[in-house]
């Protein structure tokens, strides 16, 4: 069977290896660009290549969790790429203060950044976001790291925009409280 834009998701869910080859062919430049943008400061080609492979492996292993259609797949794989790259960056970065990459990725100028990022390393923010439960973690990554709109997040996760906004509001309050606790401790 020939794999194409119309059937690659179905075939991937059936674990047809040709569908994996298809997404590697189609999306490798996107994944490569995102991963390299985040991991380039590490100056380690091996880590970059490992992360890129890990992105495709993660997509393969988690395809059943993808709820969108063919049009949403690009955003989904882009999100996985960015999130994996940030994980790798945190894991392999040896410089404590080297958080410029993640700082530059946070593009939304709302209250969250003003209240949390001020006076704290971005690693702590990522740690707090990483401790959120799904789908809140994905919502925060998409909204505050990628700058996705509520509608785009809604389409990708299959939740209503109202639900997304409620989760963001509640999550901000939780993160603010946790940030204040970290500030008092350290």
C-alpha positions, 0 to 999 in steps of 0.5 A, a space after each residue: 500500500 502506498 502511504 500518502 497524506 490521506 492515509 498515513 495516520 491510519 497506517 501509523 496507528 496500524 503500525 505500518 513502518 512505511 508510515 513512519 518512513 513517510 512522516 520522516 520524509 515529510 516532517 524531518 526538516 520541521 523537526 530538525 529545525 526546531 530541535 537544532 534551534 533549541 539544542 545548537 548552543 550545546 554544540 553536540 551533534 550526537 545529542 541533536 541527532 539523538 533528540 531528532 530520533 527520539 521525536 520520531 520514536 515518540 510520535 510512533 509510540 504515542 500516535 494513538 494519543 493524537 486526536 486531530 486530523 492530518 491538518 493538525 499533525 504538523 502542529 502536534 509533531 512540532 510541539 513534540 519536537 520543541 518539548 523533547 528538545 527542551 527536555 534534552 537541553 535541560 538534561 545536557 546543559 551544564 551551565 546553570 544560568 544558560 536559559 536564554 534559549 527557553 526565555 526566547 521561546 516564551 513569546 506571550 507577554 501575559 501575567 504568567 511570565 511577569 509573575 513567574 520568570 522575574 527573578 527565577 531561572 527558567 529551569 524552575 518555570 519549566 520544572 513547575 510546568 513539567 509537574 502539571 498533569 495532562 492536558 494542562 502541561 501540554 496547554 501551557 507548553 503550547 500557549 507559553 512556549 509556542 505562542 499558540 492561540 486558544 483555538 489552535 490548542 483547542 484543535 490540537 487537543 480536542 478541548 473547547 476554547 473555554 476549557 483551555 482558558 479555564 485551565 490556563 487561569 487555574 494553572 496560572 494561579 497554581 504556578 504563581 503559588 508554587 513560584 512564591 513558595 520557591 522564592 521563599 525557600 531560595 
